[in-house]
Amino acid sequence: MKWTSADLPSFDGKTVVVTGANSGLGLVAARHFARVGAKVVLAVREPTRGRAAASTIDGDTELRRLDLADLASVRQFADEWAGDLDVLVNNAGVMNLPEGRTTDGFETQFGTNHLGHFALTNLLLPHVTDRVVTMSSIMHRSGAIELSDLNWERRDYSRGAAYGQSKLANLLFSLELQRRLTTAGSSVRSLAAHPGYASTNLQTRTGNALFDAAGRVGNKVIAQSAEAGAWPMLFAASQDLPGGAYVGPDQMREMRGHPALAGRTARASDTALAEKLWAASEDLTGVRFGL
């Protein structure tokens, strides 16, 4: 039998934070975590949308504001946290946006998808008891890390290349986080996952009418459901996997299917690059390893 969300084990007594839980994969995952007994904290940028999402979830939920594109918001979220946090799911993200800047001046996709989660994870790490799951993408395969220009200040901006860089950064972050956890003697695990091509609003909020139209067509013709797209995330959050594991769908070159260990590019396995990106991320955010 292939694994699905129906196989998610009990999370009774556990607390799970899901970033970007007001829609898409994050909302699907939040519903399932609550269904199996977890207290689910929906970490969302827009409280109004978050409250609407929470109203559709049966179970124990809490809403907290978090804007990953603003380090002050990230720090406030972490400063206000008290008690244990069993599972942190770094799910929120933006995709293929036109050139823009976060509150702190970072390129929007790199700043939101990577630096925001980098800071959040390290600030919350003293509270984490089980694992951190960071969502990447099959688009990490097209990504490259330009350490001398991570924020696209000297290069001609490409929305697709910037997205690929941010998703590759997610994988390298997860890899280096596991190395540091192991070195620190921590039992906490760092894992990564990707949804394949799942139908969510991510593909239709690019700020470009042509891209949005293509996304709507792809969502109807090619994509699997958001429900199936959330399976790798749920699998990584619940199964006994080794630290550093990467989970994705098992069919159509990881575009769809049931969760299984996924492939990663040589760049995404480059431990030296992962260390360099970590050092650069510390410099940019002012946040250091949390343990």
Phi and psi restraints in degrees (value plus and minus 20) as a CYANA .aco file:
   2 LYS   PHI    -102.7   -62.7
   2 LYS   PSI     124.6   164.6
   3 TRP   PHI     -93.6   -53.6
   3 TRP   PSI     118.3   158.3
   4 THR   PHI    -156.9  -116.9
   4 THR   PSI     159.4   199.4
   5 SER   PHI     -82.5   -42.5
   5 SER   PSI     -41.6    -1.6
   6 ALA   PHI     -85.0   -45.0
   6 ALA   PSI     -39.3     0.7
   7 ASP   PHI    -113.1   -73.1
   7 ASP   PSI     -16.3    23.7
   8 LEU   PHI     -81.5   -41.5
   8 LEU   PSI     105.6   145.6
   9 PRO   PHI     -95.6   -55.6
   9 PRO   PSI     154.5   194.5
  10 SER   PHI     -83.1   -43.1
  10 SER   PSI     117.8   157.8
  11 PHE   PHI    -135.2   -95.2
  11 PHE   PSI       4.0    44.0
  12 ASP   PHI     -74.0   -34.0
  12 ASP   PSI     110.8   150.8
  13 GLY   PHI      61.7   101.7
  13 GLY   PSI     -21.0    19.0
  14 LYS   PHI    -121.3   -81.3
  14 LYS   PSI     131.1   171.1
  15 THR   PHI    -133.6   -93.6
  15 THR   PSI     111.0   151.0
  16 VAL   PHI    -146.1  -106.1
  16 VAL   PSI     110.2   150.2
  17 VAL   PHI    -122.6   -82.6
  17 VAL   PSI     108.7   148.7
  18 VAL   PHI    -141.0  -101.0
  18 VAL   PSI      95.4   135.4
  19 THR   PHI     -98.7   -58.7
  19 THR   PSI     125.8   165.8
  20 GLY   PHI      45.1    85.1
  20 GLY   PSI      18.9    58.9
  21 ALA   PHI    -108.0   -68.0
  21 ALA   PSI     -12.3    27.7
  22 ASN   PHI    -105.7   -65.7
  22 ASN   PSI     -29.2    10.8
  23 SER   PHI    -180.5  -140.5
  23 SER   PSI     153.0   193.0
  24 GLY   PHI      37.9    77.9
  24 GLY   PSI    -162.3  -122.3
  25 LEU   PHI     -80.6   -40.6
  25 LEU   PSI     -58.2   -18.2
  26 GLY   PHI     -82.8   -42.8
  26 GLY   PSI     -60.5   -20.5
  27 LEU   PHI     -89.0   -49.0
  27 LEU   PSI     -61.9   -21.9
  28 VAL   PHI     -78.6   -38.6
  28 VAL   PSI     -67.6   -27.6
  29 ALA   PHI     -83.1   -43.1
  29 ALA   PSI     -62.8   -22.8
  30 ALA   PHI     -79.2   -39.2
  30 ALA   PSI     -61.2   -21.2
  31 ARG   PHI     -81.8   -41.8
  31 ARG   PSI     -61.5   -21.5
  32 HIS   PHI     -91.9   -51.9
  32 HIS   PSI     -60.7   -20.7
  33 PHE   PHI     -79.8   -39.8
  33 PHE   PSI     -63.0   -23.0
  34 ALA   PHI     -86.3   -46.3
  34 ALA   PSI     -58.0   -18.0
  35 ARG   PHI     -78.8   -38.8
  35 ARG   PSI     -54.1   -14.1
  36 VAL   PHI    -119.1   -79.1
  36 VAL   PSI      -2.6    37.4
  37 GLY   PHI      83.5   123.5
  37 GLY   PSI     -19.6    20.4
  38 ALA   PHI     -95.4   -55.4
  38 ALA   PSI     132.5   172.5
  39 LYS   PHI    -105.6   -65.6
  39 LYS   PSI      99.9   139.9
  40 VAL   PHI    -129.0   -89.0
  40 VAL   PSI     102.3   142.3
  41 VAL   PHI    -118.4   -78.4
  41 VAL   PSI      96.2   136.2
  42 LEU   PHI    -107.6   -67.6
  42 LEU   PSI      89.1   129.1
  43 ALA   PHI    -116.7   -76.7
  43 ALA   PSI      85.0   125.0
  44 VAL   PHI    -152.9  -112.9
  44 VAL   PSI     133.6   173.6
  45 ARG   PHI     -99.0   -59.0
  45 ARG   PSI     -55.3   -15.3
  46 GLU   PHI    -133.9   -93.9
  46 GLU   PSI      83.4   123.4
  47 PRO   PHI     -77.8   -37.8
  47 PRO   PSI     -53.4   -13.4
  48 THR   PHI     -82.5   -42.5
  48 THR   PSI     -67.3   -27.3
  49 ARG   PHI     -87.3   -47.3
  49 ARG   PSI     -53.9   -13.9
  50 GLY   PHI     -84.1   -44.1
  50 GLY   PSI     -61.8   -21.8
  51 ARG   PHI     -84.6   -44.6
  51 ARG   PSI     -59.4   -19.4
  52 ALA   PHI     -83.1   -43.1
  52 ALA   PSI     -60.9   -20.9
  53 ALA   PHI     -86.0   -46.0
  53 ALA   PSI     -64.2   -24.2
  54 ALA   PHI     -80.9   -40.9
  54 ALA   PSI     -50.7   -10.7
  55 SER   PHI     -88.7   -48.7
  55 SER   PSI     -34.7     5.3
  56 THR   PHI    -116.2   -76.2
  56 THR   PSI     -17.8    22.2
  57 ILE   PHI    -127.1   -87.1
  57 ILE   PSI     106.1   146.1
  58 ASP   PHI    -109.9   -69.9
  58 ASP   PSI      94.4   134.4
  59 GLY   PHI     122.3   162.3
  59 GLY   PSI    -188.1  -148.1
  60 ASP   PHI    -108.3   -68.3
  60 ASP   PSI      89.1   129.1
  61 THR   PHI    -148.2  -108.2
  61 THR   PSI     136.2   176.2
  62 GLU   PHI    -160.3  -120.3
  62 GLU   PSI     119.6   159.6
  63 LEU   PHI    -125.9   -85.9
  63 LEU   PSI     109.1   149.1
  64 ARG   PHI    -155.3  -115.3
  64 ARG   PSI     118.8   158.8
  65 ARG   PHI     -97.6   -57.6
  65 ARG   PSI     117.0   157.0
  66 LEU   PHI    -171.3  -131.3
  66 LEU   PSI      99.6   139.6
  67 ASP   PHI    -131.6   -91.6
  67 ASP   PSI      85.6   125.6
  68 LEU   PHI     -89.7   -49.7
  68 LEU   PSI     -33.7     6.3
  69 ALA   PHI    -110.7   -70.7
  69 ALA   PSI      -6.7    33.3
  70 ASP   PHI    -163.7  -123.7
  70 ASP   PSI      87.1   127.1
  71 LEU   PHI     -82.5   -42.5
  71 LEU   PSI     -48.2    -8.2
  72 ALA   PHI     -83.6   -43.6
  72 ALA   PSI     -59.2   -19.2
  73 SER   PHI     -86.5   -46.5
  73 SER   PSI     -60.2   -20.2
  74 VAL   PHI     -81.6   -41.6
  74 VAL   PSI     -66.2   -26.2
  75 ARG   PHI     -84.3   -44.3
  75 ARG   PSI     -59.6   -19.6
  76 GLN   PHI     -84.0   -44.0
  76 GLN   PSI     -63.1   -23.1
  77 PHE   PHI     -77.1   -37.1
  77 PHE   PSI     -67.4   -27.4
  78 ALA   PHI     -88.9   -48.9
  78 ALA   PSI     -59.5   -19.5
  79 ASP   PHI     -82.5   -42.5
  79 ASP   PSI     -51.9   -11.9
  80 GLU   PHI    -107.6   -67.6
  80 GLU   PSI     -22.4    17.6
  81 TRP   PHI     -98.6   -58.6
  81 TRP   PSI     117.0   157.0
  82 ALA   PHI    -157.2  -117.2
  82 ALA   PSI     121.9   161.9
  83 GLY   PHI      70.5   110.5
  83 GLY   PSI    -198.0  -158.0
  84 ASP   PHI     -96.4   -56.4
  84 ASP   PSI     132.8   172.8
  85 LEU   PHI    -151.7  -111.7
  85 LEU   PSI      92.1   132.1
  86 ASP   PHI     -94.6   -54.6
  86 ASP   PSI     -69.1   -29.1
  87 VAL   PHI    -154.2  -114.2
  87 VAL   PSI     107.1   147.1
  88 LEU   PHI    -127.1   -87.1
  88 LEU   PSI     101.5   141.5
  89 VAL   PHI    -129.1   -89.1
  89 VAL   PSI      88.8   128.8
  90 ASN   PHI    -105.2   -65.2
  90 ASN   PSI      65.6   105.6
  91 ASN   PHI    -125.7   -85.7
  91 ASN   PSI     -54.8   -14.8
  92 ALA   PHI     -79.2   -39.2
  92 ALA   PSI     129.0   169.0
  93 GLY   PHI    -193.0  -153.0
  93 GLY   PSI     144.8   184.8
  94 VAL   PHI    -143.6  -103.6
  94 VAL   PSI     139.6   179.6
  95 MET   PHI    -163.6  -123.6
  95 MET   PSI     110.9   150.9
  96 ASN   PHI      34.9    74.9
  96 ASN   PSI      20.7    60.7
  97 LEU   PHI    -101.1   -61.1
  97 LEU   PSI     135.0   175.0
  98 PRO   PHI     -84.6   -44.6
  98 PRO   PSI     144.2   184.2
  99 GLU   PHI     -78.4   -38.4
  99 GLU   PSI     113.5   153.5
 100 GLY   PHI    -182.1  -142.1
 100 GLY   PSI     156.1   196.1
 101 ARG   PHI    -150.3  -110.3
 101 ARG   PSI     124.5   164.5
 102 THR   PHI     -96.1   -56.1
 102 THR   PSI     156.2   196.2
 103 THR   PHI     -75.3   -35.3
 103 THR   PSI     -53.5   -13.5
 104 ASP   PHI    -113.7   -73.7
 104 ASP   PSI     -14.0    26.0
 105 GLY   PHI      69.9   109.9
 105 GLY   PSI     -10.7    29.3
 106 PHE   PHI    -103.9   -63.9
 106 PHE   PSI     131.4   171.4
 107 GLU   PHI     -75.3   -35.3
 107 GLU   PSI     116.2   156.2
 108 THR   PHI     -78.0   -38.0
 108 THR   PSI     -66.8   -26.8
 109 GLN   PHI     -90.5   -50.5
 109 GLN   PSI     -63.6   -23.6
 110 PHE   PHI     -85.8   -45.8
 110 PHE   PSI     -62.3   -22.3
 111 GLY   PHI     -85.9   -45.9
 111 GLY   PSI     -60.8   -20.8
 112 THR   PHI     -99.6   -59.6
 112 THR   PSI     -73.6   -33.6
 113 ASN   PHI     -90.1   -50.1
 113 ASN   PSI     -58.4   -18.4
 114 HIS   PHI    -126.4   -86.4
 114 HIS   PSI     -81.8   -41.8
 115 LEU   PHI     -83.7   -43.7
 115 LEU   PSI     -58.0   -18.0
 116 GLY   PHI     -82.0   -42.0
 116 GLY   PSI     -65.3   -25.3
 117 HIS   PHI     -91.9   -51.9
 117 HIS   PSI     -53.6   -13.6
 118 PHE   PHI     -78.1   -38.1
 118 PHE   PSI     -69.0   -29.0
 119 ALA   PHI     -86.4   -46.4
 119 ALA   PSI     -65.8   -25.8
 120 LEU   PHI     -79.1   -39.1
 120 LEU   PSI     -67.0   -27.0
 121 THR   PHI     -81.3   -41.3
 121 THR   PSI     -68.7   -28.7
 122 ASN   PHI     -87.4   -47.4
 122 ASN   PSI     -53.5   -13.5
 123 LEU   PHI     -92.0   -52.0
 123 LEU   PSI     -51.4   -11.4
 124 LEU   PHI    -109.9   -69.9
 124 LEU   PSI     -33.3     6.7
 125 LEU   PHI     -74.0   -34.0
 125 LEU   PSI     -57.1   -17.1
 126 PRO   PHI     -79.9   -39.9
 126 PRO   PSI     -38.8     1.2
 127 HIS   PHI    -115.1   -75.1
 127 HIS   PSI     -38.2     1.8
 128 VAL   PHI     -94.7   -54.7
 128 VAL   PSI     111.0   151.0
 129 THR   PHI    -128.2   -88.2
 129 THR   PSI     -41.9    -1.9
 130 ASP   PHI    -141.9  -101.9
 130 ASP   PSI     -87.4   -47.4
 131 ARG   PHI    -179.3  -139.3
 131 ARG   PSI     141.8   181.8
 132 VAL   PHI    -138.5   -98.5
 132 VAL   PSI     107.1   147.1
 133 VAL   PHI    -134.5   -94.5
 133 VAL   PSI     102.3   142.3
 134 THR   PHI    -134.3   -94.3
 134 THR   PSI     106.9   146.9
 135 MET   PHI    -104.5   -64.5
 135 MET   PSI     108.6   148.6
 136 SER   PHI    -134.4   -94.4
 136 SER   PSI    -168.8  -128.8
 137 SER   PHI    -181.2  -141.2
 137 SER   PSI     135.4   175.4
 138 ILE   PHI     -82.2   -42.2
 138 ILE   PSI     -38.2     1.8
 139 MET   PHI     -93.3   -53.3
 139 MET   PSI     -24.7    15.3
 140 HIS   PHI     -82.7   -42.7
 140 HIS   PSI     -42.1    -2.1
 141 ARG   PHI     -85.8   -45.8
 141 ARG   PSI     -45.9    -5.9
 142 SER   PHI    -114.5   -74.5
 142 SER   PSI     -20.5    19.5
 143 GLY   PHI    -104.5   -64.5
 143 GLY   PSI     132.8   172.8
 144 ALA   PHI    -161.2  -121.2
 144 ALA   PSI     122.4   162.4
 145 ILE   PHI    -116.9   -76.9
 145 ILE   PSI      95.8   135.8
 146 GLU   PHI    -122.3   -82.3
 146 GLU   PSI      70.6   110.6
 147 LEU   PHI     -80.2   -40.2
 147 LEU   PSI     -48.0    -8.0
 148 SER   PHI    -102.6   -62.6
 148 SER   PSI     -27.8    12.2
 149 ASP   PHI    -173.9  -133.9
 149 ASP   PSI      35.7    75.7
 150 LEU   PHI     -82.2   -42.2
 150 LEU   PSI     -47.6    -7.6
 151 ASN   PHI    -124.9   -84.9
 151 ASN   PSI      -0.2    39.8
 152 TRP   PHI      34.2    74.2
 152 TRP   PSI      28.8    68.8
 153 GLU   PHI    -114.8   -74.8
 153 GLU   PSI     -39.1     0.9
 154 ARG   PHI    -138.4   -98.4
 154 ARG   PSI     -43.4    -3.4
 155 ARG   PHI    -107.0   -67.0
 155 ARG   PSI     137.6   177.6
 156 ASP   PHI     -88.6   -48.6
 156 ASP   PSI     108.7   148.7
 157 TYR   PHI     -90.9   -50.9
 157 TYR   PSI     116.6   156.6
 158 SER   PHI    -149.6  -109.6
 158 SER   PSI      98.4   138.4
 159 ARG   PHI     -82.6   -42.6
 159 ARG   PSI     -58.6   -18.6
 160 GLY   PHI     -88.1   -48.1
 160 GLY   PSI     -62.9   -22.9
 161 ALA   PHI     -87.0   -47.0
 161 ALA   PSI     -56.2   -16.2
 162 ALA   PHI     -87.0   -47.0
 162 ALA   PSI     -58.8   -18.8
 163 TYR   PHI     -85.5   -45.5
 163 TYR   PSI     -65.1   -25.1
 164 GLY   PHI     -79.6   -39.6
 164 GLY   PSI     -59.6   -19.6
 165 GLN   PHI     -82.0   -42.0
 165 GLN   PSI     -63.4   -23.4
 166 SER   PHI     -85.8   -45.8
 166 SER   PSI     -56.4   -16.4
 167 LYS   PHI     -96.0   -56.0
 167 LYS   PSI     -53.6   -13.6
 168 LEU   PHI     -85.6   -45.6
 168 LEU   PSI     -59.6   -19.6
 169 ALA   PHI     -80.7   -40.7
 169 ALA   PSI     -57.7   -17.7
 170 ASN   PHI     -78.6   -38.6
 170 ASN   PSI     -63.8   -23.8
 171 LEU   PHI     -88.8   -48.8
 171 LEU   PSI     -62.4   -22.4
 172 LEU   PHI     -85.6   -45.6
 172 LEU   PSI     -57.5   -17.5
 173 PHE   PHI     -80.8   -40.8
 173 PHE   PSI     -66.9   -26.9
 174 SER   PHI     -81.3   -41.3
 174 SER   PSI     -59.9   -19.9
 175 LEU   PHI     -84.8   -44.8
 175 LEU   PSI     -68.5   -28.5
 176 GLU   PHI     -91.1   -51.1
 176 GLU   PSI     -53.1   -13.1
 177 LEU   PHI     -80.0   -40.0
 177 LEU   PSI     -63.0   -23.0
 178 GLN   PHI     -83.8   -43.8
 178 GLN   PSI     -61.3   -21.3
 179 ARG   PHI     -79.5   -39.5
 179 ARG   PSI     -63.6   -23.6
 180 ARG   PHI     -89.8   -49.8
 180 ARG   PSI     -57.9   -17.9
 181 LEU   PHI     -82.6   -42.6
 181 LEU   PSI     -63.2   -23.2
 182 THR   PHI     -83.6   -43.6
 182 THR   PSI     -64.4   -24.4
 183 THR   PHI     -82.0   -42.0
 183 THR   PSI     -55.8   -15.8
 184 ALA   PHI     -98.0   -58.0
 184 ALA   PSI     -24.9    15.1
 185 GLY   PHI      55.8    95.8
 185 GLY   PSI       0.6    40.6
 186 SER   PHI    -104.1   -64.1
 186 SER   PSI     126.9   166.9
 187 SER   PHI    -109.2   -69.2
 187 SER   PSI     -25.4    14.6
 188 VAL   PHI     -86.7   -46.7
 188 VAL   PSI     120.0   160.0
 189 ARG   PHI    -131.5   -91.5
 189 ARG   PSI     124.8   164.8
 190 SER   PHI    -129.8   -89.8
 190 SER   PSI     103.7   143.7
 191 LEU   PHI    -150.6  -110.6
 191 LEU   PSI     143.8   183.8
 192 ALA   PHI    -152.4  -112.4
 192 ALA   PSI     139.0   179.0
 193 ALA   PHI    -171.8  -131.8
 193 ALA   PSI     143.1   183.1
 194 HIS   PHI    -164.4  -124.4
 194 HIS   PSI     132.6   172.6
 195 PRO   PHI    -111.0   -71.0
 195 PRO   PSI     -18.3    21.7
 196 GLY   PHI      52.1    92.1
 196 GLY   PSI    -160.6  -120.6
 197 TYR   PHI    -127.1   -87.1
 197 TYR   PSI      80.1   120.1
 198 ALA   PHI    -132.4   -92.4
 198 ALA   PSI     122.9   162.9
 199 SER   PHI     -98.0   -58.0
 199 SER   PSI      85.7   125.7
 200 THR   PHI    -158.9  -118.9
 200 THR   PSI     159.3   199.3
 201 ASN   PHI     -97.8   -57.8
 201 ASN   PSI     -23.6    16.4
 202 LEU   PHI     -81.4   -41.4
 202 LEU   PSI     -56.5   -16.5
 203 GLN   PHI     -97.1   -57.1
 203 GLN   PSI     -32.0     8.0
 204 THR   PHI    -140.2  -100.2
 204 THR   PSI      -0.2    39.8
 205 ARG   PHI    -149.7  -109.7
 205 ARG   PSI      31.2    71.2
 206 THR   PHI    -114.1   -74.1
 206 THR   PSI     -29.2    10.8
 207 GLY   PHI      59.7    99.7
 207 GLY   PSI      -9.6    30.4
 208 ASN   PHI    -154.0  -114.0
 208 ASN   PSI     102.4   142.4
 209 ALA   PHI     -81.4   -41.4
 209 ALA   PSI     -58.7   -18.7
 210 LEU   PHI     -87.4   -47.4
 210 LEU   PSI     -65.3   -25.3
 211 PHE   PHI     -82.3   -42.3
 211 PHE   PSI     -61.4   -21.4
 212 ASP   PHI     -83.7   -43.7
 212 ASP   PSI     -61.0   -21.0
 213 ALA   PHI     -84.2   -44.2
 213 ALA   PSI     -63.8   -23.8
 214 ALA   PHI     -81.8   -41.8
 214 ALA   PSI     -58.4   -18.4
 215 GLY   PHI     -83.5   -43.5
 215 GLY   PSI     -59.7   -19.7
 216 ARG   PHI     -85.0   -45.0
 216 ARG   PSI     -60.0   -20.0
 217 VAL   PHI     -85.7   -45.7
 217 VAL   PSI     -67.3   -27.3
 218 GLY   PHI     -79.9   -39.9
 218 GLY   PSI     -58.9   -18.9
 219 ASN   PHI     -83.7   -43.7
 219 ASN   PSI     -52.3   -12.3
 220 LYS   PHI    -103.1   -63.1
 220 LYS   PSI     -56.0   -16.0
 221 VAL   PHI    -116.1   -76.1
 221 VAL   PSI     -59.5   -19.5
 222 ILE   PHI    -129.3   -89.3
 222 ILE   PSI     -61.0   -21.0
 223 ALA   PHI     -87.7   -47.7
 223 ALA   PSI     131.3   171.3
 224 GLN   PHI    -107.4   -67.4
 224 GLN   PSI     152.2   192.2
 225 SER   PHI     -90.3   -50.3
 225 SER   PSI     140.0   180.0
 226 ALA   PHI     -82.4   -42.4
 226 ALA   PSI     -52.7   -12.7
 227 GLU   PHI     -77.7   -37.7
 227 GLU   PSI     -71.7   -31.7
 228 ALA   PHI     -88.2   -48.2
 228 ALA   PSI     -54.2   -14.2
 229 GLY   PHI     -83.9   -43.9
 229 GLY   PSI     -45.5    -5.5
 230 ALA   PHI    -101.9   -61.9
 230 ALA   PSI     -34.0     6.0
 231 TRP   PHI     -77.6   -37.6
 231 TRP   PSI     -65.9   -25.9
 232 PRO   PHI     -79.4   -39.4
 232 PRO   PSI     -58.1   -18.1
 233 MET   PHI     -82.3   -42.3
 233 MET   PSI     -67.5   -27.5
 234 LEU   PHI     -85.7   -45.7
 234 LEU   PSI     -58.6   -18.6
 235 PHE   PHI     -82.5   -42.5
 235 PHE   PSI     -67.5   -27.5
 236 ALA   PHI     -84.9   -44.9
 236 ALA   PSI     -50.3   -10.3
 237 ALA   PHI     -99.8   -59.8
 237 ALA   PSI     -33.7     6.3
 238 SER   PHI    -147.4  -107.4
 238 SER   PSI     -40.3    -0.3
 239 GLN   PHI    -115.1   -75.1
 239 GLN   PSI     139.7   179.7
 240 ASP   PHI    -102.4   -62.4
 240 ASP   PSI      62.6   102.6
 241 LEU   PHI    -129.8   -89.8
 241 LEU   PSI     132.8   172.8
 242 PRO   PHI     -91.2   -51.2
 242 PRO   PSI     128.1   168.1
 243 GLY   PHI     -76.1   -36.1
 243 GLY   PSI     119.9   159.9
 244 GLY   PHI      71.8   111.8
 244 GLY   PSI     -25.4    14.6
 245 ALA   PHI     -86.3   -46.3
 245 ALA   PSI     133.2   173.2
 246 TYR   PHI    -150.9  -110.9
 246 TYR   PSI     105.6   145.6
 247 VAL   PHI    -137.9   -97.9
 247 VAL   PSI     118.7   158.7
 248 GLY   PHI    -174.1  -134.1
 248 GLY   PSI     159.9   199.9
 249 PRO   PHI     -86.1   -46.1
 249 PRO   PSI     137.2   177.2
 250 ASP   PHI    -124.3   -84.3
 250 ASP   PSI     -13.8    26.2
 251 GLN   PHI    -149.3  -109.3
 251 GLN   PSI     141.2   181.2
 252 MET   PHI      31.3    71.3
 252 MET   PSI      32.9    72.9
 253 ARG   PHI      34.4    74.4
 253 ARG   PSI      23.0    63.0
 254 GLU   PHI      48.2    88.2
 254 GLU   PSI       1.0    41.0
 255 MET   PHI    -101.0   -61.0
 255 MET   PSI     -50.1   -10.1
 256 ARG   PHI    -178.3  -138.3
 256 ARG   PSI     149.5   189.5
 257 GLY   PHI     101.9   141.9
 257 GLY   PSI    -180.4  -140.4
 258 HIS   PHI    -117.2   -77.2
 258 HIS   PSI     135.7   175.7
 259 PRO   PHI     -86.9   -46.9
 259 PRO   PSI     118.4   158.4
 260 ALA   PHI    -177.2  -137.2
 260 ALA   PSI     146.9   186.9
 261 LEU   PHI     -82.0   -42.0
 261 LEU   PSI     114.4   154.4
 262 ALA   PHI    -124.0   -84.0
 262 ALA   PSI     142.3   182.3
 263 GLY   PHI    -109.0   -69.0
 263 GLY   PSI     135.6   175.6
 264 ARG   PHI    -156.4  -116.4
 264 ARG   PSI     133.4   173.4
 265 THR   PHI     -92.6   -52.6
 265 THR   PSI     146.9   186.9
 266 ALA   PHI     -79.6   -39.6
 266 ALA   PSI     -58.6   -18.6
 267 ARG   PHI     -80.9   -40.9
 267 ARG   PSI     -59.7   -19.7
 268 ALA   PHI     -93.8   -53.8
 268 ALA   PSI     -28.8    11.2
 269 SER   PHI    -128.5   -88.5
 269 SER   PSI     -14.4    25.6
 270 ASP   PHI    -100.0   -60.0
 270 ASP   PSI      80.0   120.0
 271 THR   PHI     -87.0   -47.0
 271 THR   PSI     -52.5   -12.5
 272 ALA   PHI     -87.4   -47.4
 272 ALA   PSI     -61.9   -21.9
 273 LEU   PHI     -85.5   -45.5
 273 LEU   PSI     -58.2   -18.2
 274 ALA   PHI     -81.3   -41.3
 274 ALA   PSI     -61.3   -21.3
 275 GLU   PHI     -85.3   -45.3
 275 GLU   PSI     -61.0   -21.0
 276 LYS   PHI     -86.8   -46.8
 276 LYS   PSI     -60.9   -20.9
 277 LEU   PHI     -84.2   -44.2
 277 LEU   PSI     -60.1   -20.1
 278 TRP   PHI     -79.5   -39.5
 278 TRP   PSI     -67.2   -27.2
 279 ALA   PHI     -81.0   -41.0
 279 ALA   PSI     -62.2   -22.2
 280 ALA   PHI     -85.6   -45.6
 280 ALA   PSI     -58.0   -18.0
 281 SER   PHI     -87.1   -47.1
 281 SER   PSI     -58.1   -18.1
 282 GLU   PHI     -82.0   -42.0
 282 GLU   PSI     -63.1   -23.1
 283 ASP   PHI     -84.1   -44.1
 283 ASP   PSI     -61.3   -21.3
 284 LEU   PHI     -91.4   -51.4
 284 LEU   PSI     -58.9   -18.9
 285 THR   PHI    -115.5   -75.5
 285 THR   PSI     -41.9    -1.9
 286 GLY   PHI      55.1    95.1
 286 GLY   PSI      -6.7    33.3
 287 VAL   PHI    -129.1   -89.1
 287 VAL   PSI     112.4   152.4
 288 ARG   PHI    -125.4   -85.4
 288 ARG   PSI     150.8   190.8
 289 PHE   PHI     -71.1   -31.1
 289 PHE   PSI     113.6   153.6
 290 GLY   PHI     -98.4   -58.4
 290 GLY   PSI     -28.5    11.5
